[in-house]
């Protein structure tokens, strides 16, 4: 970044398919090429979020990331994953194995986890007991299914990834998205990762992103929001500089302290990164 701007990128993906083919769901996409810390602009921190789509590779990726961190200093923190189809004993074992890395901060589950199931409730309880995060990734229609589980897990920190992944820019789509997110935002242990709009809306135009970002800030408040690039995935809509520039333009009217919270301090606190 330029000038005195500090940015902790709360959502990046590293992968190296030339060596480790752990992401079969991504093989047909143009973004499926080696992406490593040096491919990003200088940053105050990176939170890597696992996109592994072969459950047997989860621990392999965790070990690879830890080696990468020792060699390069990145990622600063890791959100791993688990296989929701496994028994809870196996899930717990895999979580503890991932937690051997000092960068481990929690998990997300891309698909297959029923938040009302006993496995999910046990998982959320275990995460809360260890101060680990659960990152929710779902479309607006799926958000309501998480409300009872979040209500039953007051000691667990939840992060809504990609701001609830809107389905389009039409006024009715915006209304449905906002109405879905609002009750989740009412829980004080839920935070909002403002990310993924390039992927979801296909743009980095600040005028088009502004209503969504401002709605996130209104619903969650500045203290429970932070930005992530979702790169390389959001590169379908523009460059890294385009996206971060849009977020900077959208927040230009905020005070310096609030902007610093959104771009650095909140993510640093939430993912326990050194100052």
Buried (B, 14 or more C-beta within 10 A) or exposed (E): BEEEEBBBBBBBBBBBBEEBBBBEEBEEEEBBEEBEBEEBEEBBBBBBBBBBBBBEBBBEBBEBBBEBBEEEEBBBBBBBBBBBEBEBEEBBBBBEBBBEBEBBBBBBBBEEBEBEEEBBBEBBBBBBEEEBBBBBBBBBEBBBBBBEBBEEBEEBBBBBBBBBBBBEBEEEBBEBBBEBBBBBBEBEBBBBBBBBBBBBBBBBBBEBBBBBBEBBBEBBBBBBBBBBBBBBBBBBBBEBEBBBBBBBBBBEEBEEEBBBBBBBBBBBBBBEBEE
